[in-house]
């Protein structure tokens, strides 16, 4: 049976995948967990595997994985970059990697991978140089590529259903889908890198000049007056539909593909539900929020903060205005392309469903890797024998609580979940005992402002109907599917996140206080607790516990 994955850490029968077993590395799902919040089926993971192993250069000598699958969840290998610096005697403080690891516990230190300077010079530097050339090319071609990708999608979709035999589907996949997947993944990497590096440097420079709260406000106007930031789109679009400035059909066409499970290939597309928009509109109307007023208020606060900056640093004004504009443009490009790649992934879902129909296996197709799917179309049905075991493994992983955002070393999720003293913020296999969970709740200053209120602790967007206006949302992670919920909140607190995470960006644009990347908020807070959230300092203070006076 053809497989595209190495054996280490992978059981092809059960489909259990655990890349933490490959070595003593540090892993983080910050900024990746929000994009892929679900336990992945084999089809979804094999699509993401292409991004990690085909679209991204092999920077590290020795085949060390850049990212991996830990019991169905997507993680990034944190040990790679510090190890490259360490080989040249350069020590970079761990807090410099906050965009990848979130709020770093003081007691943790990243495990390093031994690597020689010669290996880096011979292997890594040429790949970095080539990657930068590729990135510049991708960014130059981005506007035209967005158009061509959308056109490809529109012309390809009608070709799927008429394919009624395996050879036709196999030809469509290998000759049309795969080249498009490879190219789009490469461009996705380029737009992501183009935002993260300058945005983090800008945030760092602003922190040094004006402090955390003011820096957060200065970074709160990425959408600008037009509001054309895709993560805000589902919310702004609802306001426009309500006001009669956008038709229902236009809303469904533009945002019907966005939802909390949009990357998982086995998950239905939100707009497949004929009542989807009615439900969203009803929730929006019930919230009674004036979105335009929220955006206008936050833009006004940005203008005042920028005027203060101009008065204090007149010699730096021009340079920082240019840098802010570049970061705003990069953020819009990243989000616009992410939106288009979600459309692509859902077209892939449609293709897989057609394969399931033609081969009479239904949704079993999602429990095969993409390589196994092509082998199946070529006549090799061996992989179908393990579908039942893989379904069971996905079910077992879905029953586990969210894994820690930081994992050091080899991690057994079932053993971890069974431990009543487990920590939700990190897991360190090197520790002989478990340090007690800190009582303080501290994260990143996601969005400035202070709010006091009652906690509403939920794990899934499907439970959003429990959230009352003016409550403080406490959850593990958010993504674009959660955006319409934000205006009814007094504040937002997440376990997973960083300054460029969804919760931080959207909360900043709307002027809602947010603390992200706390690690332990969902374990220390429960519905009914009363807390004070300081989004400028990144702190959450417990005022009273639920059920107490």
N, C-alpha and C positions, 0 to 999 in steps of 0.2 A: 504494500500500500504506500503510495507516494505521500510524503509529508514535507512541509516546508520548515519544520521546526527541529532544532536539536533535541536530543533525548534527555539531556540533563535537566532535572526538575520537571519533567513532563511525563504523565502516564497516558499513552494514547488510547487506552481502553476506557478509563473513566473520564478522560478529558481534563483531569486535575493538572493544573499548571502552577508551578511555584518556583519562580526564578530566584527567590531568596535562597534556595538551596544550592545555587551555583557558586556561592562564595560569600565571604564576610564583607558585604558592602552595606552602604547606607542607602535607604530608599525613601522617596517622598512622593505623595500624590497631590501635593499642592499645585494648583493651576492645571492639573491633569484630572484630578478627581471630579472637578466641576464639569469638565468636558465629557467625561465618561464616568458618570456616577453609579452606574449599575454593575452588577456581576455580569461579565461578558459571556455571551455564548461563543462557541468556537468560531463561528463565521465572523462575528464582530472583532474578536481578538486577532484573527488572521488578517483582517483589513487594517487594523492598527499596526500589526507587525510590519506591514509594508512601509508605513510611515517611519517606524523606528529603524528598520534595517535596509530599506531601499532608498527612501527619500533623504535620509540623513546620512552623511558620510561616516565611515568607520574611523572615528577620531582616535580611539584608544588602541594601542598595540595589544595583540593577544586575543582579540575577539571578545573582550569584556562587554557585556550588554549595556547599551545606552539606556534602555528602558526595559520594563518587563511586566509580566503578568504574575501577580501574587494571589493565588486562589480566586481568580476571576476578576481581580481589580488591577487597574493600570497604575504603575509606579515608575518613577524616574530614578536612575542610579546616581545618587548624590556624590559618590566617592570619586567619580572620574575627574572632574575639574580640579578639586583640591590636590589630587594625586599628581596631576600634570604640573601644577605650580610647585608642589613639594619636591619634585625631582630636580628643580633648579634652585632649591633652597629658598623659595619664596613662600612666606606664610601669609595667607589671606584669612582674616578673622571670619568666623562662621557666620556672623550677622550680615556679611556682604552677600550671602547667598539666600537672603530672606525671600526673594521672589520664587525660589525653588523649594525651600524647606519650611516657610512660614515662621512662626514664632518658635525660636530654638531654645529648648530647655538648657539651662546653664550647665547642668551636670553631664551633658552629652558631648562627645567629641567624635567626629567622623572617622570611621576606619579608612585607612589609606591603602592603596594598591601599589606594591613595589613596581617601579618602572624606571628604566635607565634614561639618561638624557639623550644618549645616542638613538635609542628607539623612538623617542619623541621627535628628534630632529629629522630622522629618516622617514618615519611613518606619519606623524601627526601634523607637522607644519605644512607639508605639501597639501594635505587634505583641507586644512584650514584656509590656505590661500585659494585653492580651487573652489571651496564652498563660498567664499566671499565673492568671487567672480560670478558664480551661479546666482547668488542672492541679488547682486546688482542687476544682472540680466533679467531675473524674474520680476523685480520691482519696476524696471523700465517697461516690461511687457504686460504688467498687471491689468491696466485698463482694457487692452485689446483681448487679453486672455479671459477676463471675466465675461466679456461678450461672447467669445468663441465657446467657452464652456457652457454658457446658458444655451447657445444655439445647438451645441452637440446634444445637450440633454433633451431639448425639444424635438429634435429630429430622431433621437434614439428611442425615446419612450414608445412611439407608435410601432416600432419594430419588434418589441418584446412579445406581445400577445400573439401575433401571427406565427411565431416560431412554434411549431408543433412536434418537433422531433429533436432528439439529443444532438445530432450533428449540427443542426442549424443553431441551436443555443450555444454549443461549444464554439462555433465559428464567431458568433456575435461577441462572446465573452473574450476570447483570445485576441481578436482583431480590432475590437472597438473599446470594450470596457477596460481591459488591463492597461493599454497605453494611456488612456485618460486617467485612470486611478494613479498611475505612477507619476504622471506630470502634475496632476492637481496636488498630490501629497508633497511634491517638491516645492511648489509655489506656496503651499500652506506653511511649510517650514520657513520660507523666506519672509513672509509677512509677519510671522510670529517673532522671529529673531529681530526684525527691523523695528518692532515696538519695544520688546523687553529690554534690550540693552540701553537705548537712549532714554527710555522712560525711567529706568532705575537710576541712571546717572543723574538725570534731572531732579528726581526726588531727593537723592542724596545731597546734591548741591543746594537745593532749596532748604532742606533741613538744617544745613550748616548756617544758612543766612537768616532764616526767619522762624525756625522751630517747626515742630510737627504739625500742630493745628493749622497754622497759616499756610504751610506747604501743602497740606491736604486741600485747603480751600483753593489755592492757586491751580491745583490740578483737577478742579471740579467742573471745568467747562469744556470738556473734550467734544461734546456734541455741538457746541456753539449755538447760535440763534436758530439755526435750521433744525436742530434736534436730530440730525441724520446719523445716529449711532444705532447700529442694528440691535444691540442689547436693550435699547429703550423702545425700539420700534413696536413690539407687541402691545406696549402700554399706550404710547402716543396714538397708535392706530385705533385702539378702542375709543379713546376720547374723540377722535375724528369721526368714527362711525356713529357714535352717540350724537355728535353735533351735526351730522349729515354732510360732513366734508369728505367722507370716504364711503364707498359702497361696501356692502357686505362681501360681494364678490371680489372686490379689490383687496379687502383685508385677508380673505382666505387665500388668495393667490400669493400675496406678499408674505404672510406670516403663518399660514396653515401648516407649514412644515416644522415650526419651532415648538419645542416642548421639553419637558424634564427628562425624557428618555430618548431624545432624538438621534443619538449615535448608535444605540442598540438596534441591530438589524431585525431582531425578532419582534420589536415593539411596534404596535400600530402607529401610523402617521396620525397626529392629533386631528387633522381635518377629515380623517376617514369617518369620524363620529359626526353624523349629521346634526347633532345637537351641541357640538363643541362650541361654536361661536355664540349661540344663545346663552349657554352657561356662563361663558366669560363675560358677556355683556351684562348679564343679570348680576354677577358678582361686582362688576365695575360700577354699575348704577347704584347698587346697595351701599358701596363704600362711600359714595357721596364726595369723592375727592376731585378737586380741580387740578388736573395735571398741569395745565398751562400755567397756573398760578405757582405751583411748586417749582417748575422749571424757571420761571421768571424771577422768583425770589432768590433761587440759587445763583442765577446769572448776575443778579444785582450784588450779591455778596462777593462773587468773584471779582466784579468790577471794582468794588471798594477795596478788596484785598490787593488788587493789582495797583490801584492808585497809591496805597500805602507803600508798596514795593518800589514804585517809581520815585516816591519822595525820599525813601531811605537809600536807594541804590541807583541814582540817575545814570551812572556810568555803565551799569549792567543791564539797563532796561532793554536796549535793542537786542542784545545777544539772547536774553531770556525770553523775550517775545518771540524771537525766531525759533528757539528751541521748543517752546510751548506749542507753536503752530505745527512744527514737525511731528511732535508726539501726537497731537490731535489728529493729524492726517494719517499717521501710522496706525492709530487706534481704529479709525474709520475703515482703513483698508483691511486690517486684520478681521474686523467683525463682518465686513461685507463679504470677504472671501470665505470666512467660516460659514456664513449663511448659505453660500452657494455650494460648499462642500457637503452641508447637511442635505441639500436637495439631491446631490449626487449619491450620497449614501442611501437615501430613500428610494432612488431609482435602482440602486443595487438590490435593495430589499424587494422591489417589484420583480426584478429579474430572478432572484432566488425563489420567490413564490411561484413564478412560472415554471422554473425547473422542478419544483415540488409537484406541481400539477401534472406536467408532462410525464414525469417518472413515477407518478402515483405514490409519493412518499410524504406529501403535505408539508407541515412545518418541521418535520425531521431534518429538512435541509439546513436549518439554522444550527444544528448540532454537529455539522461537518465543517471542516476548514475549507477555505476557498480552493486549496489544492485538491482536497478530497472531493469537492464538488466537481472540479474539472475531470478528475479521474473517473468519477461516477458517470459523467456525460460521455466519457470515452469507453464505458462498459465495465469498469471495475466497481462492483457493488460491495466489496469487502468491508468498507467503512460502515455500512449500515448496521452491521452486527453490534456496534458499540454505542449506538444512539441512546438506547435505554439507560445504560450506565452513565452516560454523560448528562442526560436529563436529571438523573438522580443527584449527580454531583452539583449541578447548577442549583437545584432545589436546596441542597444542604448548605451551600455557600450563601444563598439568599436568606437563609434562616439565621445567619450569624449577625451580630451587631457590626456596624461600620468598623473596619480595621483602623489601627492607629495611622495618623498621617505620616508619621516617621517610624521606620522600621530599620533596626540595625542588626545585621546578621541573619541567621536562619530562623524562619518564622513558621510556626505551626498554628494556623488560625483556629483550629478546633480546640487545641489545647489551651490557647490564649483565651478563647471565649468561655471556656469552662472554669477559668480561675476567677473566683469572686473578688479578688483583689487586683484584677487587671487594671492597667491604665489605658485611657483612650487617646492620650496625646502622643505617646511613643512606646516602642518596644525595643529593648536592648538585650540581645541574646547573651551578651558578655557579662551581664549582671547576675550574680548568684542569688540575690534577693530582689524584691520589688520595692523601690522607694515609694513612700506614700504619695498619693495624689496631692499636689499643692492646693491649698485652700483659696489662694488668690487666683482670679481670672484675669489674664493679661494677654493681649494679642496685638495686632497691628491697628494703627489709626486708619481705619478704612474710610470713614467720612466724618468730618468734624461736626461738633455739636454735642450737647448733653441732653439726656432725656431720662426721666424717672417713670417707671410703669410696671405693669404686671407681666410676668413671663408667660409666653405661650410656647411650649416645647413640642415641636412636631418633627417627625423623621421624613415624611413624604409630602410632596405637594398635593397628593390626593386627599390629605387631611386638612387642607387649607381652609375648608369651611368652618373649622373650629376657631380660626383666628378672628378675634374681635377688633374693631377699629381702636387704635390707640394702644394696643398691646405691643410688647417687645418680643419679636421672633427670636427663638433660640433653636438652631438646627445644625446639622453637621456641615452642610454645604448647599449652595444654591447655584442655579444656572439660569439661562435665558427663559426657561419655562416658568420660573418663579417671578419674573419681572412684574406682571400685573398685580401681584400681591403687595408689592413694596409700599405704594402710597397709603395704604391703610395702617401702616406700622408706625409706632413711635420711635423704634430703633431696631437694629438688626445685630445679632451676635452669632458668629459661626465658629465651628471647630477648625475647619479647613479653609485656608485662603491666604492671600497675600495682597499687596497694593494693587496688582493688576487683575485680581480675581473679579468675577462677575458681581458679587455682593458689594465689593468696594467701589467699583466703577459706577454701577447704577445708583447706589446710595449717595455717592458724591454728587452725581448729576441732579438728583432729586432733593438734596439737602437733608437727607435722613441720617442721623448719627449711626455709625456702624463700627463695630470692632470685629475683625476677622482673624482667623488663624489662631484662636485661643487654645485649641487642642483639648481642653477639658471642660468646656462650657456645658455640653450636653450631659456630662456625668455629674456636674455639681449643681446644675439648675433644673428645676422642674416647674411645670405649669402651676401658676398661683404664687410663686415667689415674687417678691417686689425688689427691683434692682435699680441701680443708677448706672447708666451707660455714658461714658465719656469717650466719644469718638475721636476727639482731638488727641487724647493721651493713650488711647487703646486700652482702657480699663473698664471692668464691670464690678461694681460694688453691690454686695447683697445687703439689702436694707432689712427685710423681714422674710421669714420663711412661710410658705403656704400653710394656712391653718393656725398661724400664731397672730397675736394681737400686734 
